Each structure stands twice: as C-alpha cells, then as structure tokens.
Amino acid sequence: MPTSNLPSAPSRETLVPSSALHQRAYEEIKRRIVSGTFAPDSFLSERQLAQSLGMSKTPVHIALKRIEAEGYVVISPQQGIVVRGLAPADILDHYEFREALESFVVRRLAGRLDPYQIAALQRSLEDQTTALSADDTSTLLELDASFHYLLASCLGNRQILATMEQLRDKIRLVIVRVSSLRRERFEESVREHAAILDAIMDGDAAAAERALIEHLEAGKRQILSRGDPLRYP
C-alpha cells in the first residue's frame, strides 16, 4: 500500500508547547551565562544554541530577546549577540542596593526568628560547609546566593522577596567572579554567613547589620580592586 501521502510523524519539538520551549531555552541560556560557561564579551549564535538545545531557532530567538531585556546580552545587527559584562558602575549599583535592602532585612530579623527558620538557616550553613569540604563550587554558588534569599524569605515581606528573586541571577554572577579571583573567598563567605546568623539569633540588630555589610563589602572590594569590568579570566 503506498505511503507517500501519509503525514510524517510529528517531531519532538512539535509535541512540546511553544511556551515551554521558550522557557526552557531562556532558562538554559541564562544558566550558561550566569555560571560563566558563556563568558562576557563572547559571541553567541542562534543556530548553534538551537542545535545544542535540540530545538529550532524560534524559541531561542524569543529567549534571547528576553535575556537582552534583562541586560545579560546585547543584540545588534553589526555585532550580533554578545554576552554583556558588568562594568564597575554596575557592580557598585548592585552592592549598594543589596546593602540597603539586606541591611533592613537582618535588622528586622534580629531576635525574631522562629525555631523552623533557625533550623533552615543552620541547615544552609551546614550544607555550605559540606560543599566547601567537597570543593563543590557549583553547589557553593547556589547555596551562597540562596542563603541571602532565605534570610529575606524569613522576613515574610513579599515585595522584598520578589526583589531578591529578581536579584538571584545577578548575585550568582557576582559570586562567580569573586570566587574566580580568589578561591578562598568561599571559605570566608561561609564564616561571614555564620556571623550574620549568630548576630540575628543573639537579637543584636546592629551587629547583624555590621556583619552583613562587611560580608558584601569584602566581595565588592575584591572585584573593584582589579579596576576592570566584571569579566571571567
């Protein structure tokens, strides 16, 4: 029986809703940028990205436009798609905003954590210590950023939590840069997180704020002392 007129089987991509493909492309491309797989100033190709993700260029194109709107890439007819580094002014803005926001968080949390919140934060510190012992940098990156988000979640302010959620990828990006300059920074960061939590649990708002600012300032100094944009070696 002739089969030439039978419809071909649908491709795997046609079986997946387009919105899901756009989201998957967005999450994976952004993950590669934030993790340093795609370094600042490197060029991206829609065709190569589509091939590596196993999809057509359409969802990749839509994902890249979304990522451009968030400031992670620059798309131009002349240069194509370029991963954007963070300039010193961007870094200063990032840290100043976080210091203002997170200082408020730790001051308000001082002496007010419930037993479940304390357990969650202590568990985070234990996980950081375990990852540090295993030299598991990818897990440390995630746990470092998540510790700050967890503090905000303990406060319960939805607007602050939404803002911290928006900052999470930039926080990871900055942490990657700091740790690439000096690997010992992870060990220092875990100790600083513990100092922040100790002050909060002691109910000492001033000490909690001081420990938080010292923690953020240490990372900022390490980057800006280089005097160059936030780029990977």
Secondary structure, 3 states (H helix, E strand, C coil): CCCCCCCCCCCCHHHCCHHHHHHHHHHHHHHHHHHCCCCCCCEECHHHHHHHHCCCHHHHHHHHHHHHHCCCEEEECCCEEEECCECHHHHHHHHHHHHHHHHHHHHHHCCCCCHHHHHHHHHHHHHHHHHHHCCCHHHHHHHHHHHHHHHHHHHCCHHHHHHHHHHHHHHHHHHHHHHHHCCCHHHHHHHHHHHHHHHHHCCCHHHHHHHHHHHHHHHHHHHHCCCCCECCC
